[in-house]
């Protein structure tokens, strides 16, 4: 059989012989082609390696390495992904995945189930919050420093396949044979009324179903008396453009510009509101921070430029690049930057590439986290209408040490182990508040920190950090009630300066 050359293997991937297909809806399908003159030096080098290198070549490995290096040299967001990486990335945004349907934390080298997704395979078979996962099939994952992503891969799999998950429940070790199924992934983490007329909605990402989830939440909240809306986009790293368009369309009059994109090979393409949105008169506030990126910036920029929302917080991340996916027949693929996003007023969302390496450090050193006058709009992102600085007044050495060791999260898990029946019986906020008030969480936490982590606050430290830390602890413990994530945000908002600023 004729030997396949290295240059053929590499260029076959580059020019799409493996079956590359552009699937971005907003860009027409086009064939990939290589310019012979531009690639001449690379082609010559690869040819020489193939003909003259001393040892046998692994063409697949070299292809992966070469593509990774080429994409990394372009910009911070163009990248090549192996089949497993690409599958995980697509699943994260798809709005569903196949697996067993649990959410877990790993506070102390053991996965502890926080939530069993309603209607999922794990709920049907009897897994419960608080169960500690010891093994997945024959693979021990507890106490062996198993990476969390490895745990996820072991439990995920095609719908209809079986997996045995062995858990520790109190003093019993129980194996559960679970048939995997399709699991919905929610991007609206919380949606509830914070006063008689004000609603709060937290959107954690822009997945395939975000627009539908968002509309469903707003319709329900409108029935509960919503007249003002606070949308929390902090730490939202973005996702699908079309979902940001769906959300923006809810609030804008017909014909209003939402966003436009433009690139060297792509003519300006604009998106406008349809006017069919049901909330064009609703007062909107948006919460953003330095980790809000991509589609969250597109959504915020559209509402801000059209005078439909007030943005509170700190300058957003500054990720305004159009990523075009290219899939290959071997299951790998690339995400290629083809254009930039601009807000309706013409602001480029993308920050300079050279700022990526030390962006957060630069923001701190320049005072941008603490002082509105230090915010530099030319660095990209969405600049808030109302700047809310980071609060460093409550941070003590004790607080920092506890954060480093995840002491509060581990305490909440341990507390749940000892009070599981009580917490799982609570299904309304008032009852949860009364329970937490009498739970003695302050002294219990201090004892836990002392005995488990050898952490004891210096004189005055607990008084300074107490209200801040205790609210976080209450929120983490409350998450183990039937109210789940909504309990966490419902409690945590008490110490959220940006939220309170938007409420006033």
Secondary structure, 3 states (H helix, E strand, C coil): CCCCCHHHHHHHHHCCCCCCEECCCCCCCCCCCCCCCCCHHHHHHHHHHHHHCCCCCCHHHHHHHHHHHHHHCCCCCCEEECHHHHHHHHHHHHCEEEECCEEEECCCCCEEEEEECCCCHHHHHCCCCCCEEEEECCEECCCCCCCHHHHHHHHCCCCCCEEEEEEEECCEEEEEEEECEEEECCCEEEEEECCCCEEEEEECCECCCHHHHHHHHHHHHHHCCCCEEEEECCCCCCECHHHHHHHHHCCCCCCCEEEEEEECCEEEEEEECCCCCCCCCCEEEEEECCCCCCHHHHHHHHHHHCCCEEEEECCCCCCCEEEEEEECCCCCEEEEEEEEEECCCCCECCCCHHHCCCHHHHHHHCCCCCCHHHCCHHHCCCCCCEECCCCCCCCCHHHHHHHHCCHHHHHHHHHHHHCHHHHHCCCCHHHHHHHHHCCCHHHHHHHHHHHHHCCCCCCCHHHHHHHHHHHHHHHHHHCCCCCCHHHHHHHHHHHCHHHHHHHC
